[in-house]
């Protein structure tokens, strides 16, 4: 299989993977990475990985296409943000944060892995930063913002005290 470059550094022989084949609907197979190419394909920017699975029952045909899921360890030093917080500018990827005086501060970020609805942020923001969701394209540094009130906690009605 081909592993995207963002995951290549953490993909090692011995890792377990879950494989799903379209012709075997609802069935999952466990496989193990037995070797990698130890280099990226220059045109695809992927790492070639060989997986091995027990096919004693001959349920899986050689050359069949599969969906493969590796369980990769997370990094405690990285953050995840919703994808709709990222601003794509000529200066690179940025997020809009709100400072203590309720003004916008644009911060350049370094993206790690892309999880679809969220992205991993390797650097550029702090866990304490208040990030703006769905910032408009016109947002700039120093713009004043008005914070929405926090939603009230829902209370169980009809509960005896």
C-alpha positions as CSV (number, residue, x, y, z in Angstrom):
1,X,0.0,0.0,0.0
2,X,1.0,3.6,-0.4
3,X,1.2,5.7,2.9
4,X,0.9,9.5,2.5
5,X,4.1,11.5,3.3
6,X,2.5,13.0,6.4
7,X,2.4,9.5,8.0
8,X,5.6,8.1,6.5
9,X,7.9,8.9,9.5
10,X,5.7,7.0,12.0
11,X,4.9,4.0,9.8
12,X,7.2,1.2,10.8
13,X,7.5,-2.6,10.3
14,X,5.5,-4.4,13.0
15,X,2.6,-1.9,13.1
16,X,-0.8,-3.4,13.0
17,X,-3.4,-2.4,10.4
18,X,-7.0,-3.1,9.8
19,X,-8.0,-3.9,6.3
20,X,-11.5,-3.8,4.7
21,X,-12.2,-5.3,1.3
22,X,-15.3,-4.2,-0.7
23,X,-16.0,-7.8,-1.7
24,X,-16.0,-8.9,1.9
25,X,-18.6,-6.4,3.2
26,X,-18.7,-6.0,6.9
27,X,-15.6,-8.1,7.6
28,X,-12.3,-6.7,8.9
29,X,-8.9,-8.3,8.6
30,X,-5.9,-7.6,10.8
31,X,-2.6,-7.3,9.0
32,X,0.9,-6.4,10.0
33,X,3.4,-4.1,8.2
34,X,6.4,-6.3,7.4
35,X,8.6,-3.8,5.5
36,X,8.7,-0.4,4.0
37,X,10.6,1.0,1.0
38,X,12.3,3.5,3.4
39,X,12.0,6.2,0.8
40,X,9.2,8.3,-0.7
41,X,8.0,8.0,-4.2
42,X,9.1,11.3,-5.8
43,X,6.0,11.7,-7.9
44,X,3.3,10.4,-5.5
45,X,5.0,11.6,-2.2
46,X,4.1,8.3,-0.6
47,X,5.9,5.5,1.3
48,X,5.4,2.0,0.0
49,X,4.5,-0.5,2.8
50,X,4.1,-4.2,2.5
51,X,1.3,-5.7,4.7
52,X,0.8,-9.3,5.6
53,X,-2.4,-11.0,6.7
54,X,-3.5,-14.5,7.4
55,X,-5.4,-15.6,4.3
56,X,-5.6,-19.3,5.2
57,X,-9.2,-19.5,4.2
58,X,-8.4,-17.8,0.8
59,X,-11.1,-15.2,1.3
60,X,-8.9,-12.3,0.0
61,X,-7.6,-12.4,-3.6
62,X,-4.1,-11.2,-4.3
63,X,-4.1,-7.7,-5.8
64,X,-7.5,-6.8,-4.4
65,X,-8.0,-3.2,-3.4
66,X,-8.5,-2.5,0.3
67,X,-9.2,0.3,2.7
68,X,-6.4,0.3,5.3
69,X,-6.4,1.8,8.8
70,X,-3.3,2.2,10.9
71,X,-3.6,3.1,14.6
72,X,-1.0,5.8,14.9
73,X,0.0,7.2,18.3
74,X,-0.9,10.8,18.8
75,X,1.7,13.4,19.8
76,X,0.9,15.2,23.1
77,X,2.6,18.3,21.8
78,X,0.3,18.9,18.9
79,X,-3.2,20.4,18.8
80,X,-6.2,19.6,16.6
81,X,-8.4,22.3,15.2
82,X,-11.6,22.1,13.2
83,X,-10.8,22.4,9.5
84,X,-13.2,25.4,9.2
85,X,-10.8,27.5,11.4
86,X,-8.0,27.6,8.8
87,X,-7.4,30.6,6.6
88,X,-5.6,30.0,3.3
89,X,-3.5,33.1,2.4
90,X,-0.5,33.9,0.4
91,X,1.5,34.1,3.7
92,X,0.6,30.4,4.3
93,X,-1.9,28.8,6.6
94,X,-3.2,31.0,9.4
95,X,-5.9,30.9,12.1
96,X,-7.6,33.9,13.6
97,X,-7.5,34.1,17.4
98,X,-9.0,36.6,19.8
99,X,-6.7,38.4,22.2
100,X,-7.5,39.6,25.8
101,X,-8.8,42.9,24.5
102,X,-11.2,41.2,22.0
103,X,-9.2,42.0,18.9
104,X,-8.2,39.6,16.1
105,X,-4.7,38.2,16.0
106,X,-3.8,36.2,12.9
107,X,-1.3,33.5,13.6
108,X,0.6,31.5,11.1
109,X,0.5,27.7,11.7
110,X,2.4,24.6,10.6
111,X,-0.1,21.9,9.7
112,X,0.6,18.2,10.5
113,X,-1.8,15.5,9.5
114,X,-5.2,16.2,7.9
115,X,-8.0,14.2,9.4
116,X,-10.7,15.6,7.1
117,X,-12.9,17.5,9.5
118,X,-9.9,18.4,11.8
119,X,-6.3,19.1,11.2
120,X,-3.2,18.6,13.4
121,X,-1.3,21.8,14.2
122,X,2.4,21.3,14.9
123,X,3.2,24.9,15.8
124,X,1.9,28.5,15.7
125,X,-0.8,28.4,18.4
126,X,-1.1,27.7,22.1
127,X,-3.8,25.5,23.7
128,X,-5.1,28.6,25.5
129,X,-5.7,30.6,22.3
130,X,-9.4,31.4,21.5
131,X,-9.7,30.4,17.8
132,X,-12.4,31.9,15.6
133,X,-14.5,29.3,13.7
134,X,-15.5,30.1,10.1
135,X,-13.5,33.4,9.9
136,X,-14.5,35.6,6.9
137,X,-11.9,36.0,4.1
138,X,-11.8,39.8,4.9
139,X,-10.6,39.3,8.5
140,X,-7.5,41.2,9.5
141,X,-5.2,41.8,12.5
142,X,-6.6,44.2,15.0
143,X,-10.2,43.9,14.0
144,X,-12.5,44.2,17.1
145,X,-14.7,41.2,17.8
146,X,-17.7,40.7,19.9
147,X,-17.8,37.4,21.7
148,X,-21.1,35.4,21.7
149,X,-22.4,34.6,25.2
150,X,-21.6,31.1,26.5
151,X,-24.6,28.8,26.2
152,X,-26.3,28.0,29.5
153,X,-25.9,24.5,30.8
154,X,-29.0,22.5,30.2
155,X,-30.7,21.6,33.4
156,X,-32.7,18.4,34.0
157,X,-36.3,19.5,34.5
158,X,-38.5,17.5,36.7
159,X,-35.6,16.2,38.7
160,X,-36.3,16.2,42.5
161,X,-33.8,18.2,44.6
